[in-house]
Amino acid sequence: MTELNTRLFSAADNLRSKMDASEYKNYLLGLIFYKYLSDRLLEKVVEIADEPQEEYNTKEKQTQLYIDLLADEDIKDDLIETLVDTLGYDIEPNYLFNVLANEATLNTFQLNDLNKAFIDLSTKYDQFNGLFDDVDLTSKKLGSDDQQRNITISEVLKKLNHIDLLGHDGDVIGDAYEFLIGQFASEAGKKAGEFYTPHAISVMMARIAAMGQEDKKLFSVYDPTMGSGSLMLNIRNYINHPESVKYHGQELNTTTFNLAKMNLLLHGVNKEDMRLSNGDTLNKDWPTDEPYTFDSVLMNPPYSAKWSSDATFMDDSRFNRYGKLAPKSKADFAFLLHGYYHLKDSGTMAIVLPHGVLFRGAAEDVIRKKLLEDGSIYAVIGMPANLFFGTSIPTTVIILKKDRTTRDVLFIDASSEFTKGKNQNKLNKENIDKVVETYKERQSVEKYAHVATFEEIKENDFNLNIPRYVDTFEEEEPVDMAAIGSTIKDIRKEKAELESSLYGMISSLEFDEENAEWMKGVLEVFSRGK
């Protein structure tokens, strides 16, 4: 367990008895985010002051330097202006996370100071507007009165204060979110309204979506069901100009929308490089103004969700080319068509969906057939079961492209390529590399991948169920009956020899009259066995 996870688990102890995980994760993530902003600011202050980091290696020293610099009227305004220009915000010294946590240690912390800190940041800088709304410091679940709530938050601050967020190797918010959902899946994962895409799957999808587009000087990514935003963020690790990526995302759940915004800000994405919407992806198209098509579309929508499927959507340009609407009880194809509509002709789309989309009939059959006739479906990748939090079903990653000259489909069966975990199965680097390399080579691989022609798919009535195309059946080796017969003969011979030896041993035993009858019965049994 990493330091981040250990501290989160410990901090959760103070909240676990008061509320369920779907609520207390909001407090922990909000406070982690605020701590990151605070710690990042202090690091930047040392850098701006051109002081050696090794000398100012504690929060106390960094904070004192910040206070001293602000006390100098000649440089105060320049310092704040530089902080806002480089970081996009400033924080008053008395509102720094480590200062509030130190007050908690000294039992002088006041809950209202933390509330003022949130308000100050949110009102001064619009990129933080609403981000701390879920950290409800007035909630009676924290305690029945102000004093009890003060004690609860004080304990959480003290435990989070020692986490080295700037030294954490990875995606802080994403890792924290994954840990909290995974650790407490029994109470949170199954009822959380959003899905988190495990890092390994996110990496695989990003690598595939970036393939062939690595050199684009301007790159746009769109996730219409962005969750924590980690799926979008991964794309920049696989292109040659990561600083030029424009992020476009939409999320229905307000809490999760705020989480994604935190995640992008935490990863240094400037507010002008992100365009995010808190809304319903299916019921109202977004974005409708330029740009509304993107180099990559990455999606992990809620599986088989309900939607209105109102007849008026047959006039919607996202859906009107496909003959039918996705059924009310299963919005999977509605999400797919929405994302595909927003894909550039030169782009690549990757979407995670349940296997049912590959073979279900009725309206979904009509939509699937049209996509295949248009050559839109480029690859179908079967993933292992139990990879995602809150659901154990196996999933498929479907890759779509536009402007193709052929209509063949690459099928990859990666369903048995995983590392078994305690709660979730996981993909390791070798598993991901194998999928990506197979996708890149686009060649049939025995018992793993098959490039199916359009005619082959047509013969299968446009059913894309992977076992129809990738035969993973392993024939058992023929049984050598002669060898088995010989083994049985040897066993019987050995048994007879043992029984004969045992009979001889028992026969030679001396016994009194009292046991004579019993021994006679034993010898008769052995005699019959012989």
N, C-alpha and C positions, 0 to 999 in steps of 0.2 A: 504494500500500500504506500503510495507516495505521500510526501509531507502534506501536500494540498488535501488529499483525501483523508488523511489521519485527522487533520485539524477540522475539516468539515464534519467528519463523523463526531468528533468531540463537541463541536459547537451545536450540532443538531440535538445532542442530548438535552440541552436546555430548552428546546422547542418541541421535541418529539412527544412529550406527554401532554402538550397544550393544543396541538393541531396536527393534522395529517401532513404527509410529505408534500402533497401537491400545493400546500400553503406555505410550509416553512421553507421550502426550497426558494420561494420568492424573496423571503427575508435574507437568506444566506447569499443568494446570487446578487441581490441589490447591494448588500454590504460589501461583498467581494469586489464588485465593480467600483464602488466608491473608494474602497481602500486602494485599488489599482490606480485610480485617478490621482489620489493623494500621494501615493508613493512615487508615481511617475513625475509629478510636479516637483517633489523634493530632489529627485535625481537631476531634473532639468535645471533647477536652481543652482546646484553645484557646478553643472556644466557651463551655465551662463556666466557664473562668477569666476570661471576659469580656475577653480580650486581643485586640488588633487582628490580624486574619488577615494583613494586609500586613506586619506586623512579624515575625510567626512564620510565615514563608513557606518555611522549609526543614525537612526532617525532623529535622535536627540540633537546630535551635532548639526545635521542638515536643517532641522527646524530652527535652531538658534541662528544659523547663518541666514536663513530666510527672514527671520525677525529683524536681525541686524541690518540687512540690506533694505528692508522696507522702512526702517527707521531713518535711513539716510534720504532726505528729501531730494537730493540731487539725482539720485538714481532710481528712486521708487517707481516713478511713472514709466521710465524706460524698461524696468524689470517686468512690470505687469504687462506692458505692451508686447514685450518679447515673448513672454509666456503665452499670451493669447494668440500671437502670430504663429508660434511653433506648436503649441499643444491644442489651442482652440478654447482655452479656459484658464481661469486662475481660481485659487481657493484661499480664503483668509486663514492666517496661521491658527487661530483659535478653533477653526472648523476642520483642521487636518485630522485624518482618521487616527493617526498615532497619538495626537494630543487628546482626542476624545477617549481613546482606549486607555491612556495613562490616567485620565481623570477617573475612569471606571475602576482602575486598580487602587486609586487613592480614596474611592468611595465618594468622590465629589462630582461625578458625572450627572448631568441633567438631561433627560430625554429631549427636552425642548431644544437643546443646543444642536442635537443631531437633526431634528426636524428643520431647524433654521438653516443648517448646512445644506440639506436637500433643496429647500426652497430657494436659497441664495443661488445655487448652481443652476437650477431649473429656470429661474426667472431671468438670470443674466445671459444665459446661452441657450438658444432655442433647440440645439441638438440634444439637450438633456430634458427637454420638456416632457413630462409624464413618465420619465423612466423610473422614478422612485415611488410611483403611486401605489405599487403593490407592497411596499414596505410600510404598512399601516401601523404607525407607532401608537395609535390611539385604540387599537383593537383590544377588546377585553380578553381575547384569547392569550395575550401576553401576560395578563394579570388583571385582577379585579379592580385595582386602583393604580394611580400614577406611580406610587412607590413600588408596587410589585412589578409593573411594566418596566420601570427603571432598572430594577434588579435583574430581570430577565435579559434585557438588551445589554446591560453592563457585562454579564457573563459571556455573551456571544462576542462582544467587541474584544474582550480580553483574549479569547481563544483564537480569533481570526487575526489578531494583531501580529502574531509571530510568523505568519505565512510569508515566505519570500515570493511574492507574485512576479516581481520583475526577473527573478532568476528561474522561474518555472519554465521548463522546456516543453512548450506545446501551446495548445489553445486553452487559455485559462478558463474562460466562461464555458466553452464547449466541454472541456474535461470535467469541470465542476458539475455541470448539468448532467453529463453522462453518468458520473459517479452517483449523484443524488438519486437520479431515476433508477439506476441499476441497483444501488444498495438497498433501496426501499421500494422495489418494484411491486412487492406484494400489496403495498398500500397506496402506491402512487402510479406506477407505470401503466396499470390496466385501465385507469380512469383519467389519466392525463389526456387532455383534449388534443394534444399535438404529438407528433412523432419526431424522435431524434434519430438522425441517420448515423449509425456507428461509423467511427473514423475510417476504418478500413474500406467500407463500401463507398464512403464519400471520396476517398482517394482514388479508388478504381474508376468511379464515374467521372471524376474530374480529369483523370489521365486520358480517358477515352474521348471526352468532350473537347479536350485541348488538342488532340492529335491532328496534325496537318494545319493547325492554326497558330502554332507556337510563335511565329515571327510577326504576327499582326501588331502594329504599333498602337492601335486603339482596339481594345477588346471589351465586349459587353457580355455580361452574364445575367440571366433572369431566372428567378425561382419563384413561381406563383404560390407556393405553399412553403415558405422559407423556414418555418420553425425557428431554431436558434441561429440560423444564418450560416452555420458551419459548412454546409454543402456548397454554397456560393463561394465562401472564402478560400476553399481548397484550390480553386481553379488557378489562382495566381502563382501557385507553386510549380505549375507545369507550362508556363508561357515565358517568353523571353523579355517581356516588358510589363512586369507585374504592377509597376507604379501607375500604369495607364488604364487599369481595369475600372470599368463603370459597373456598379452593382445596382440591380433593379430587383426588388422583391416585394411580395405581398403576403400577408398573414391575417387570418380571421381573428384568432385569439389575441386580445389586446396585451395580455401578460407576456405571451410568447413573442409578439411583435416588439415589445420593449426589450426583451431579452436579445433578439436579433440586432436591434439598434445598438445595444450595449456592446455586443460582440464585435460588430463592425468598427465602432469607435475605439474599442480596446485594441483592435488590430491595426490602428493607425489609419483607417480609411477616413478621408476628409469628408465633411458633410456635403460638399459639392460633387463628390464622386459616388454618392449613394442616393437612390430615389426609392423610397420605401412607402408602402401603402398598408394601412390597417383596414382591411375590407374583405368582402366575400368574393373570392376569385371567380366562381362560376356564375353567380347571379348577375354580376355586373362586370363587364370586361374592363380590364386595366392592364397596361396603360393603353389609352386610345389616341394620345398625341405622340408626336415624334420624340424620341425613337420608340417604336413599338415592336420592332423585330430585333433579334439579338444573335450574337455569334454562338452562344451556347445557352441551352435551356436545361436546367437540372431540377428534378422534382422527386420528392418522396411524399406524395399526397396521402391523406388518411384512406385506408383501404376499404373499398366497397361502402363508402359513405352514402347517405341519402342526399338527394337534391331535388329541386322542384320538377325538373324535366318538363316544364311548361311548353305547350305547343308553339308559343311565340318564339321560342329559341330556334325554331326551324327557319326563321328569318335572320338569325344571328350569323354573321360571316364566319364565326369560328366553327359552326356546326352544320351549316346548310348544304355542304357538298357531299355529305355522307349518308343521305337517305333516311336515317333514323337518328333519334336522340338516345343517349345512354339511359337505361331504365332508372326509374326513381329510386329504387333500392340499391343501385350500384352505379356510383358516379365515376368509376374508374376511367372509362373512355371519354367522359366529359372533361376530366382533368387532362388526359393525354391530348385531346384535340385542342384544348385551350393552349397548352404549351406549344404544340406543333404550329399553331397559327402564328405564334409570336417568334418563330425561328426564322432566321435569315436563310436565303437560298443556299448560301455557302456554309451554313452552320451545322452543328451537331446537337442533338437532344438525347438526354438519358433520363429515364423515368423508372422508378421502382413501383411495381404493381403486384397484386396477388396472381397466382397462376391461372385463375379462372378466366382472365381476359384472353388467354390463348385459345380457349376452346368453347366457352359458353355460347349458346345459340341465340335465337331471336334477334333483337335489335343489335346486340353486340356482334353477332355473326355478320350482319349487313355492314357495320362500320369496319370491322376487321377486313372483310373482303375488299372494300373500297380502298383501304390503306394499302393492301397488298397489290391490288391492280395498279395503283398509282406508283408503286415502288417506294413507298414512304418508309416501310419497316426495313432497316438495314441489318439488324442483329437482334437475337433473342438469347439472353444469358440466364440460365437457371441457377439460382443461388441456394445455398444450404438452408435447412429449416432452423428456427430458433436463433436468428441473428439479431433480431430487433427487440427492443424493450416493449413489453406489454403484449406481444403476440409471438406465438411459436411457429406460425405458418411459414412454409417455404415461399420465397418471392422470386420474381423474375425482373431483370433489368432489361428494358426494351430500348434499343438505340434507333433513332429516326433521323432521316436526312431528306433534303429536298434536291431537286435538280439532278436526279440520277438517270443513267442511261440503261441500267439493267434492273431487274426486279427479283434477283435472287436474295436469299436471306441466310445469314450465318447463324447457326445454332451452336451454342456452347453449353454443355452440361457440367457445371461446376458444383453440383449439389452435394457431392461427396468429398469435396476438397475443403476441409476446414480443420480447426483445432478445437477439440471439445472443451468447453469451459464449465464451471460449476453451475452458473445460472444461464449464461448465453454461450452459444458457439461463437467462435471468432475466426476471422480470416487472417493468416499471417502474410508476410511479404511475398513468400514463394507462391501462395495461392493467388494473390493479386497479380503478380508478375506473369503467371501462367495464363490467366484470363486475358490480360492486356496484350501479351505477345501473340496469343492465338487470334485475338481480334485483329491485330495489326497484320499478321500474315494472311489471314482470311483463306485458310486452307483446311480441308477436312483432316481430322486427327482421329484415329481409331478409338472408339469408346469415349470420346471427349467432345469432338466438334464435327460439324457437317455443314457444307455449303449447299443449300437446297435450291434447285432451280424453281422458277415460277410454275413450270409445268408439274413438277413434283408436288408443290404446295397445292396446286389446283386439283390434282388427283386425290389429295387428302381432304378435299372439300374445304380448303382454307383453314383447316384446323392446325394450330401451331403448337400443339402439345409436344414438348421436347422429345419424349421417348419415341415418337413417330419418326424422328429424324436422326437421333443419336442413340445407337444401340449399345447400352452399357451392360448387357447380359453377359455374365461370365459362366461359361460351360464348366461343369464339374468334371474332374478327371475321371475316366472310366474306372470302375471298380475291378480289381484283379481277384476274381472269385477263387481261382486256384490257390493264390497266396493266403486268402482268408481261410480256406479249407485246411491248408497245411498248418496254419497257426492254431486253429481249433483242435486239430489232431494232436499237436504238441502239448497244448494246454491239458487235454484229457489224459495224455500219457503222464504228464507231470503230476496231475491230481491223483491218479491211480497209485503212483509211486509214493506220494505223501501219505495216502490213506493206508497203504500196506505197511509203511514204516511206523505210522502211529498205532496200527493194530498190533504190531509186534511189541511196541513199547508197553501198551496197556496190558497185553497178555502176560508180560513178564513181571507185572506188579504183584506184590504180596498184599493180601487183604484178609480181614477177619470174617467170621461167619455172618456178622451183622450186615456187611456190605456185599455179601456173595450174590444175592438176588439182583441187586442193582448192577453189579459188574457183568453179570450174565447177560442182562438186557443190552448194555453198552456193546459187548462183544458181538451180540447177534446183529445189531445195527451195522457195525463195521463189516461183518461177514456178508451181509446182503449187499453192502456198497461195493464190496470186492467182486 
